[in-house]
Structures are given as C-alpha cells and as structure tokens.
Amino acid sequence: MKILVPVNSVHEAETLVNLGAEELYCGLSPEAWRKSQGQEFWLNRRELGKANVGSLEELKELVVVAHRAGSQVFLTLNQPGYAPELYTDILTTVRQAQEYCGVDAFIVADPGLIRLLKEALPAVVIHVSSLAAVLNSAAVSFFSQLGVKRIIFPRYVQIETMKSIIERGGDHLEYEAFILNDGCVFEEGYCHVSHAFGGAFCHNPAWVYKPIKIKEEGNADQKCPRERLLRVNKETFGEHMDEYRRWLWIGIKNRGEMPGPKGYPLGMCGLCALTQLKEIGVESLKIVGREAPLKKRQQVSSLLRKCWILSQRVILLKR
C-alpha cells in the first residue's frame, strides 16, 4: 500500500518523500484565480492562500521533486459542486496543471466537473473525492462509468462495507482510505459548514462560544425577568458546550496537536486495520491535515511507515 500525504510547498514535498510518502496531494491557489474570483469562490475545500500551493510555477517544481523521488502528485478540486460558469476557468487550470506542471491526477467530487474533464481531456486521471460520498457500490458504478481511476472512501465507511463495495466495484479501480488525523462529526459529503474563519469550527474543542445579549425594547418592570432568563440561558449553554467538548474528545478523538507518550499526535487512527485494509484491496492510505504543521505530518508519516513495515514482518513470521 502507498502512503498519501498532504503538502503545501516544495520544501514540504522534499521532506515528506524522504520519509516514504509515495503519493502527495495539494491544493492550488493561482494568481489568475485569486484575481478573477477573490474570496467568493474557492478552487478546493481550503480557502485561497491557505493550505494551497500559490502558483503554477511552484506546483511544477513540487511535481519535479516528487517525480525525482518516484512519488506522484494529486491536485484537489474537491468542492462538492461548482457553479457551471466556473467550469471554463477550472478546465483551463486543469489543463495547465496537467500539461505544464505534470500533475498525475485530480481529486474531484463534482460529477458534472468530472464529466466535463473526461470529455475535454480524455487522458486526465480522476480520483473521486470523499466529498462525493461514495457510500455504496451503486455510487462506484456511477463514477466508474464516468471514467475515473480511484475511489476515495469517506472517513466512516466500515471495513466490511469497503470490502463489499470493492468486490462489486471491480479491480479495474483503485481504492483509497483515510488512516490518520482529523475526524469529523458529520458526513462531509453532505456538510456545507465553511472551513474559513480559522478552520472547521464545528469539531474543534478549543473554540470558544458565548451567547450574545440582544438589546430589546421594554419598560423597567421587564428588565429583571430578562436578566434572570439570560443568566439561566448562559448556564445552560455552558453545560451544553462542556458536553459537546467531551463528545468531540471521546466520540471522534479530535485532540488537536496533543502528543501521546512517545510524541506522536493524538487523533483519529486506523493503524490497527492496516492488514485488513490491504487484504480487502485498499491501495492507498491517506493522511489528512493540509493545514497541520509540517512537524505533525512528519510524525504521522513516520509512524505509519513504521507500523506498515512491522505489520508485514508479522505476516512473514506467521508464514
């Protein structure tokens, strides 16, 4: 199986391929797009200028570094849907990324965009994003007919379900699964919460919320009851937030940058399932966190590589 790691710069690509990353993925925020669209429309699920490579020239250099090490580079175009009037500009960007930069594949969620890309650029390689919510074999069949190469399973698809989907989907496709880092309380393919303003606030236990007092018209006799109601609401709100944070901590193990006893970041983890994922036909293991510090990505890449090597040794010993 291959290790797929997010990158944002040439330096990060050099660092991570040296740690064994055979596949890299990144976003792109080219100047032409920023000038024409501003902050209104993003090219991928990360806001412009954040967690993205800043130019086609830098992307080309990043691809050169990766290819020199025998690794591949995938570009994210993973918004669940794009306004049709943006398709022409996106097609131009894809053509430049493929022909000028040498990008190996594109991670896409929008079925309309996938169809457009395959019609205009038949040789383009498409990986179906987890944001397309491929949750069953019928979805695999649908995207297979559009000419895609790889299916990326959403985070919470169970191994038995993956196995069934892969058996029905066929071995002409590749399959990819999340393995480490951020979880989410929602199915992202059906979620429209913005990741601007500091990230995905809905699953960040460190975010601070507070009720806002709205000034209302009324006489002095109504003031005291309203003040008491506000205090009660604040207390209730605080209790709910404490419960919500505990749920995030325990339910999806979203522990941010906290390290474990050996210094590895805590968070969602599928390392115990490496052998099972290999057996059912998963070919690529995805580490998430384009916005995460490079140090964290280095640590989890190294951890995954060590665990994968160890799992193969155990299999050999059992034989």
C-alpha positions in Angstrom: 0.0 0.0 0.0 1.1 3.6 -0.7 1.2 6.4 1.8 -0.6 9.6 0.7 0.4 12.8 2.5 -0.7 16.5 2.1 1.8 19.2 1.1 1.7 23.0 0.7 5.2 23.7 -0.6 8.3 22.4 -2.4 10.2 22.2 0.9 7.4 20.0 2.4 7.4 17.8 -0.6 11.2 17.2 -0.3 10.8 16.4 3.4 7.9 14.1 3.2 9.0 12.0 0.2 12.2 11.4 2.1 10.1 9.9 4.9 8.5 7.4 2.5 5.5 9.3 1.1 4.8 7.7 -2.3 1.9 10.0 -3.1 1.4 13.7 -2.3 -1.7 15.8 -2.6 -2.1 19.6 -2.5 -4.4 22.4 -3.4 -3.7 25.3 -5.8 -4.4 29.0 -5.4 -3.1 30.6 -8.7 -2.9 34.3 -9.0 -5.3 34.4 -12.0 -8.0 32.6 -10.0 -7.5 34.9 -7.0 -7.8 38.0 -9.2 -10.9 36.8 -11.0 -12.8 35.2 -8.1 -11.4 36.9 -5.0 -12.6 35.1 -1.8 -16.0 34.4 -3.2 -15.2 31.0 -4.9 -12.6 28.6 -3.8 -10.9 26.2 -6.1 -10.9 23.5 -3.5 -12.2 23.0 0.1 -9.5 25.2 1.6 -9.7 29.0 1.4 -7.5 30.8 -1.1 -3.9 31.3 0.1 -4.3 28.8 3.0 -3.1 25.2 2.7 -2.5 25.7 -1.0 0.4 26.0 -3.4 0.5 29.6 -4.5 1.4 29.3 -8.2 1.7 27.0 -11.2 5.4 27.5 -11.2 5.7 26.3 -7.6 3.4 23.4 -8.4 5.6 22.4 -11.3 8.7 22.5 -9.1 6.9 20.4 -6.5 6.0 17.8 -9.1 9.6 17.6 -10.3 10.8 17.0 -6.7 8.2 14.3 -6.2 8.8 12.5 -9.5 12.5 12.6 -8.9 11.8 10.5 -5.8 9.4 8.2 -7.6 6.3 9.8 -6.0 3.1 11.1 -7.6 1.3 14.4 -7.1 -2.5 14.8 -7.0 -4.3 18.2 -7.1 -7.5 18.8 -5.2 -10.6 20.2 -6.9 -12.8 18.8 -4.2 -15.7 21.2 -3.7 -18.9 19.1 -3.7 -20.2 21.3 -6.5 -19.1 24.3 -8.6 -21.2 26.9 -10.4 -21.3 25.9 -14.1 -20.0 29.3 -15.1 -16.7 28.4 -13.3 -16.2 25.3 -15.3 -14.3 27.0 -18.1 -11.7 28.5 -15.7 -11.4 25.3 -13.9 -10.8 23.4 -17.1 -8.0 25.9 -18.0 -6.4 25.3 -14.6 -6.6 21.6 -15.0 -5.0 21.7 -18.5 -2.2 23.9 -17.2 -1.6 21.6 -14.1 -1.6 18.5 -16.3 0.4 19.7 -19.3 2.7 22.4 -17.8 3.1 21.1 -14.2 2.9 17.4 -14.8 0.3 16.6 -12.1 -0.5 12.9 -12.0 -4.2 13.0 -11.0 -7.0 15.3 -9.9 -9.2 14.7 -6.8 -12.7 15.7 -7.8 -16.1 15.5 -6.1 -18.5 17.3 -8.6 -19.9 14.7 -11.1 -20.6 17.5 -13.6 -17.0 18.6 -13.5 -15.7 15.0 -13.8 -17.8 14.5 -16.9 -16.5 17.8 -18.4 -12.9 17.0 -17.7 -13.1 13.5 -19.2 -14.8 14.8 -22.3 -12.3 17.7 -22.8 -9.2 15.8 -21.6 -9.8 12.1 -22.1 -6.3 11.2 -20.7 -6.9 13.1 -17.4 -6.8 10.8 -14.3 -9.6 11.4 -11.8 -9.8 10.3 -8.2 -13.3 10.6 -6.8 -13.1 12.7 -3.6 -14.5 11.5 -0.3 -16.8 14.6 -0.6 -18.6 12.8 -3.3 -19.9 10.5 -0.6 -19.3 7.1 -2.3 -21.1 5.0 0.3 -22.2 2.0 -1.8 -21.5 0.0 -4.9 -24.1 1.9 -6.9 -22.1 5.1 -6.4 -19.0 3.3 -7.5 -20.7 2.0 -10.7 -21.9 5.5 -11.5 -18.4 7.1 -11.2 -16.8 4.2 -13.0 -19.0 4.9 -16.0 -17.6 8.4 -16.0 -14.1 7.0 -16.4 -12.5 7.6 -13.0 -9.5 5.7 -11.8 -9.7 5.8 -8.0 -12.4 5.9 -5.3 -11.7 7.6 -2.0 -13.8 6.2 0.7 -15.4 8.7 3.2 -14.0 8.6 6.7 -16.6 6.4 8.5 -17.2 3.7 5.9 -16.7 0.4 7.8 -14.2 -2.2 6.7 -16.8 -4.8 5.9 -18.7 -2.2 3.8 -15.5 -1.3 2.0 -14.9 -4.9 1.3 -18.3 -5.4 -0.2 -18.0 -2.3 -2.3 -14.6 -3.2 -3.7 -15.8 -6.8 -4.5 -18.7 -5.4 -6.5 -16.9 -2.4 -7.9 -14.1 -4.4 -9.5 -10.4 -4.4 -9.6 -10.2 -2.1 -12.6 -10.5 0.7 -10.0 -8.1 1.8 -7.2 -9.4 2.4 -3.7 -8.1 4.8 -1.0 -8.9 5.1 2.7 -8.3 7.6 5.4 -5.8 6.3 8.1 -4.7 9.1 10.4 -5.6 12.5 11.9 -8.7 14.6 11.8 -12.2 13.2 12.2 -15.5 14.9 11.9 -18.9 14.6 13.5 -20.6 15.0 10.1 -20.5 13.2 6.7 -18.5 15.8 4.8 -20.1 15.0 1.5 -23.4 16.3 2.8 -21.9 19.1 5.0 -21.8 22.7 3.9 -20.2 24.2 7.0 -17.5 26.7 6.0 -13.8 25.9 6.9 -13.0 29.6 6.7 -12.5 31.8 9.8 -10.0 29.6 11.4 -10.9 26.1 10.3 -13.7 23.6 10.8 -15.1 25.2 14.0 -17.8 22.5 14.3 -15.4 19.9 15.6 -12.7 22.0 17.3 -13.0 21.6 21.1 -10.7 24.7 21.6 -13.2 27.1 20.0 -14.9 29.5 22.5 -18.6 30.2 22.1 -20.8 32.6 24.1 -24.4 33.7 23.9 -24.9 37.3 22.8 -27.3 39.6 24.6 -29.7 41.4 22.3 -30.9 44.7 23.4 -34.7 44.7 23.5 -37.3 47.5 23.9 -39.3 47.4 27.1 -40.0 49.0 30.4 -38.1 48.7 33.7 -40.6 46.0 35.0 -39.5 43.7 32.2 -35.8 44.1 32.8 -35.3 41.8 35.9 -37.1 38.8 34.4 -35.0 39.2 31.2 -31.7 39.4 33.2 -32.7 36.2 35.1 -33.5 34.5 31.9 -30.2 35.5 30.4 -28.3 34.0 33.4 -30.2 30.8 33.1 -29.6 30.6 29.4 -25.9 31.2 29.9 -25.6 28.4 32.5 -27.5 26.0 30.3 -25.4 27.0 27.2 -22.2 26.4 29.2 -23.3 23.0 30.3 -24.2 22.0 26.7 -20.8 23.2 25.5 -19.0 21.2 28.1 -20.9 18.1 27.0 -20.2 18.9 23.3 -16.4 19.2 24.0 -16.4 15.9 25.9 -18.2 14.3 23.0 -15.7 15.6 20.5 -12.9 14.4 22.7 -14.2 10.9 23.3 -16.5 10.3 20.3 -14.2 11.3 17.4 -11.0 11.7 19.3 -10.4 15.1 17.9 -7.5 16.1 20.2 -5.8 18.7 18.0 -2.0 18.9 18.4 -1.8 17.0 21.7 1.0 14.4 21.6 0.9 10.9 23.1 3.6 9.4 25.4 6.0 8.9 22.5 5.4 12.3 21.0 3.1 11.2 18.2 0.0 13.4 17.7 -3.3 12.0 19.1 -6.4 11.8 16.9 -8.4 9.5 14.7 -6.4 6.4 13.9 -6.8 3.3 11.8 -3.3 1.8 12.2 -4.7 -1.4 13.8 -6.5 -2.1 10.5 -3.6 -1.9 8.1 -3.5 -5.7 7.4 -7.3 -5.8 6.9 -7.3 -2.8 4.5 -4.5 -4.4 2.5 -6.4 -7.7 2.3 -9.7 -6.2 1.0 -7.9 -4.2 -1.8 -7.2 -0.7 -0.4 -4.1 0.5 -2.2 -3.6 4.0 -0.7 -3.6 5.2 2.9 -4.5 8.9 3.3 -3.1 11.1 6.0 -5.2 14.3 6.3 -4.3 17.7 7.5 -3.3 20.2 4.8 -3.4 22.9 7.4 -1.5 21.0 10.0 2.1 21.9 10.9 4.8 20.1 8.9 6.1 18.6 12.1 2.8 16.8 12.7 2.7 15.4 9.2 6.3 14.2 9.5 5.5 12.4 12.7 2.4 10.7 11.5 4.1 9.7 8.1 7.0 8.2 10.0 4.6 6.4 12.4 2.5 5.0 9.5 5.7 3.8 7.7 7.0 2.0 10.8 3.6 0.4 11.5 3.3 -0.8 7.9 6.8 -2.4 7.9 6.1 -4.0 11.3 2.7 -5.4 10.1 4.5 -7.0 7.0 7.1 -8.6 9.3 4.4 -10.1 11.5 2.7 -11.6 8.4 6.0 -13.1 7.3 6.7 -14.6 10.7 3.2 -16.2 10.8 4.1 -17.9 7.5 
